[in-house]
């Protein structure tokens, strides 16, 4: 996968508790075209699919499961879930790709990021690498 530093959510981020991604993307405030009465509606999930890749880069331990959610918000602390995936501990092994393929409809606020929600005991190992890509490998 080809990642851009500006579109990276997590760069081998250690997940030891519930947290948002170490990077949150500022999509900017939607502008108002000349002679228009209101600002444009913004939804980067519509139209051509925008691929994302979320991958486990270090085995997790202790927890029961991990929820990975794509979130948006009016501030960098996010808050509105637009898609989520629950992964059990048995699947949280290095190399596992989380099944969030593209940004969905509803990415319509200024900030975009991921939230990792730990269920069960806090892990002491486990890392995630995630971001927007130019395309995802599909020949598994």
Backbone torsions as a table, in degrees:
resi	resn	phi	psi	omega
1	UNK	NA	146.9	175.4
2	UNK	-104.4	119.1	178.9
3	UNK	-108.7	149.8	172.3
4	UNK	-107.1	137.9	179.5
5	UNK	-59.0	-30.6	-179.9
6	UNK	-76.9	-14.4	-177.2
7	UNK	-118.6	25.4	-179.7
8	UNK	-98.3	126.1	177.5
9	UNK	-84.9	-49.1	-176.3
10	UNK	-137.7	128.5	178.7
11	UNK	-110.4	85.7	-174.6
12	UNK	53.1	47.5	-179.5
13	UNK	-72.2	125.7	175.3
14	UNK	-72.7	128.6	179.4
15	UNK	-108.6	102.2	179.5
16	UNK	-114.3	-3.0	177.5
17	UNK	-164.4	169.3	176.1
18	UNK	-60.5	131.2	-176.1
19	UNK	-161.7	162.7	170.6
20	UNK	-90.1	164.9	179.6
21	UNK	-60.3	150.0	-177.5
22	UNK	-64.4	-20.6	176.8
23	UNK	-124.7	135.2	175.3
24	UNK	-119.4	131.0	-176.6
25	UNK	-87.1	128.1	175.4
26	UNK	-91.0	109.1	-178.8
27	UNK	-80.7	-7.1	-179.5
28	UNK	85.2	158.1	177.5
29	UNK	-80.0	136.1	177.9
30	UNK	-65.0	139.5	-178.4
31	UNK	-91.2	172.5	176.8
32	UNK	-110.8	120.4	178.6
33	UNK	-63.5	156.4	177.5
34	UNK	-54.9	138.1	178.6
35	UNK	62.7	16.5	177.2
36	UNK	-94.7	152.6	-177.9
37	UNK	-81.8	-24.0	-175.5
38	UNK	-145.8	163.8	177.3
39	UNK	-66.9	154.3	176.6
40	UNK	-66.6	149.1	170.6
41	UNK	-79.7	138.5	-176.7
42	UNK	-113.2	126.7	173.3
43	UNK	-151.1	95.1	-176.2
44	UNK	-74.6	-6.6	177.5
45	UNK	-82.4	-15.9	-179.8
46	UNK	-81.2	159.3	175.9
47	UNK	83.2	-140.9	-179.3
48	UNK	-61.5	130.2	-179.0
49	UNK	-57.7	136.6	176.5
50	UNK	-104.0	105.6	-174.9
51	UNK	-73.0	141.9	171.6
52	UNK	-127.0	156.1	178.6
53	UNK	-131.2	125.6	176.4
54	UNK	-124.4	117.3	-173.7
55	UNK	-134.8	140.0	174.8
56	UNK	-77.6	128.2	-179.9
57	UNK	-112.5	-8.9	173.7
58	UNK	-145.4	136.3	-179.8
59	UNK	-55.6	140.3	175.3
60	UNK	-91.4	155.3	173.0
61	UNK	-132.5	169.6	171.1
62	UNK	70.1	-51.1	-171.8
63	UNK	-66.2	164.9	176.1
64	UNK	-86.4	-46.6	178.6
65	UNK	-158.8	167.4	178.2
66	UNK	-130.8	128.5	172.4
67	UNK	-96.1	130.0	174.0
68	UNK	-113.2	119.1	-176.0
69	UNK	-121.5	136.9	168.5
70	UNK	-84.0	124.8	-178.3
71	UNK	-128.1	153.5	174.0
72	UNK	-127.8	165.7	177.6
73	UNK	-170.9	163.7	176.3
74	UNK	-76.0	-18.5	176.4
75	UNK	-126.8	169.0	-178.0
76	UNK	-69.0	-7.5	176.2
77	UNK	-84.5	0.4	174.7
78	UNK	60.9	-146.5	177.9
79	UNK	136.2	-24.3	-178.7
80	UNK	-109.1	115.6	-179.1
81	UNK	-79.7	129.7	175.8
82	UNK	-111.5	-17.9	175.3
83	UNK	-163.3	149.1	178.9
84	UNK	-147.8	154.9	177.3
85	UNK	-139.0	132.7	177.3
86	UNK	-102.3	129.7	-178.7
87	UNK	-123.5	125.8	178.3
88	UNK	-76.5	156.4	-177.6
89	UNK	-52.8	-40.3	-178.2
90	UNK	-58.8	-26.2	-180.0
91	UNK	-96.6	-2.9	-178.1
92	UNK	-90.2	63.9	-179.4
93	UNK	-117.3	152.8	-178.9
94	UNK	-52.5	132.4	-180.0
95	UNK	98.8	-16.6	-179.6
96	UNK	-67.6	127.9	175.9
97	UNK	-98.8	128.0	-179.9
98	UNK	-77.2	140.5	-173.3
99	UNK	-81.0	58.6	170.1
100	UNK	-120.1	92.5	-169.0
101	UNK	-80.1	-41.3	-175.2
102	UNK	-141.9	159.2	173.8
103	UNK	-66.5	130.0	-179.7
104	UNK	-84.3	170.3	169.5
105	UNK	-59.1	148.6	178.9
106	UNK	107.1	0.7	175.5
107	UNK	-84.4	75.5	-167.9
108	UNK	-123.4	18.6	176.8
109	UNK	-118.3	175.0	-171.4
110	UNK	-68.0	-37.6	-174.1
111	UNK	-111.3	144.0	-177.0
112	UNK	-134.1	133.2	178.3
113	UNK	-165.2	-172.0	178.5
114	UNK	-117.8	150.5	172.5
115	UNK	-123.2	131.3	177.9
116	UNK	-106.7	117.4	-178.4
117	UNK	-112.7	117.0	-178.9
118	UNK	-85.6	131.9	173.2
119	UNK	-114.8	129.5	-178.2
120	UNK	97.0	-157.5	-178.0
121	UNK	-68.0	140.2	179.7
122	UNK	-62.0	131.8	179.4
123	UNK	-75.1	153.7	173.6
124	UNK	-106.4	-12.9	173.6
125	UNK	-133.7	155.1	177.8
126	UNK	135.1	126.5	-179.6
127	UNK	-135.1	151.9	179.9
128	UNK	-126.7	139.3	171.2
129	UNK	-118.9	125.6	-174.6
130	UNK	-150.4	145.7	175.8
131	UNK	179.1	176.8	174.7
132	UNK	-80.2	135.2	-177.4
133	UNK	-119.0	171.5	174.0
134	UNK	-79.9	-20.2	-179.9
135	UNK	173.4	153.3	-178.1
136	UNK	-108.3	143.7	177.5
137	UNK	-67.6	134.3	-177.2
138	UNK	-126.7	6.3	-176.2
139	UNK	-95.0	59.7	-179.2
140	UNK	-83.1	NA	NA
